[in-house]
Amino acid sequence: MMVTYDIYKRRKSDGKRMTLIQDFLSLSLDLNWSGRSKFSISGEGAKVCPLDVGDYIVVIRNAELLFSGIVKTVEIECQNVIAGTIGWTVSGEDDSVIFDWRIILTESDTSVQFDDITFGNDAYDKCEADAYTRMVHYIRNCYDKTKTMSSRAISGLVFPDPANVPSSQRGETALSAYRMKKLSDVLKEIGEEYNLFAQYSWSPVTGRKEIQIPVQRNKTRTIIISPQFGNVSNWSATRTFPQFNAVWVCSGEYEVIEDEGTENEKKYSTRIWVYAEDTESIKTYGRIEATVTKSDIKVQEDDEETEEDETLTEEDVIELLEEEARKQLQDNGAKEKYSITLADTETMHFMSDWKCGDLVKVIIDYDQNTGKPKSFEATIETVSITYENLVEKVVPTIGQPEEGLFGQVFEMISGIDKRLQNEEE
């Protein structure tokens, strides 16, 4: 299939105007569904490099927008001084790098000008909603002119409306509270558990800047990855024994005062403990125990020195520790990991049939017990593209899909610290 690529330059103030890059020789794109995508463009000519640091580039593939990014590095070399031949290479990241350029502030933090700004110790940007809505909330508070100071805002920026997304695709409802943390870290933290990733893009049709949180396309019925279909060039599998399948997680120490103000007043330090186990893993591999200390999670008392009046109750701490216990069991449980590289076929074309981020069906390897092929769903995590001498090479990779050996049923025991207090005293 014949493929054509066009690369354009635009500046922040260009609107829909773009300038065609005439003399590029090669293009390299590393598209990443769950992380930052990168690009590199090389060219040669008698003129200076047509791109500079801070320029935005737009890549059009077969008249369809494929990628837009920001130039971060420019390398120039005069390869023939007499002829004046200039060789150049520019590289950068997708537009979403702008999320690295903001930190989470609160309304009280941003109500004053930068020259006399003060940060209150008790001010957090809190939001209780589903994951999708929380991501939009923090983005708006960093970029929307109605939510933050004018010097931080981007005019004409279009934000998504969570109401237009089915509730089943927006993730679970939870309470988030952030301050002085990089926006990109917050978006990753909220979104990675629900496969939601915020993107910043620019439309060459409308000239508008848009925030998007794309919903993953389910292509499991139409895109089936299997050696028998000729669309797998290689694959590998790794099985690992669990690090542990029973865990005690404890909080940081906090001070407990009994009979305060009386002659029987008693002070001691204690921790809050929770316990969780993966029962299926224990049945299969035997009990493997571990302890994890989360010193940053503790019961907070009012602090007169910092005037901090935020309080985490014992119930709050237990909930945080239980969530940490689940995560620890999942991260350290037994795993089956697969890495699969796809091959282009006449029946499965890039962009027209599949693209980065699609959920597809994989049939590969054989079950050791039944002898039948294993089938699971996986995400196309990365797509590496090179375009040189009018030849396109596309290498998609399914990034380490993991089978569900991790048990979902937990036996939770909260308040273990109550039974250990006598020992700590």
Disulfide bonds with the S-S distance in Angstrom:
none
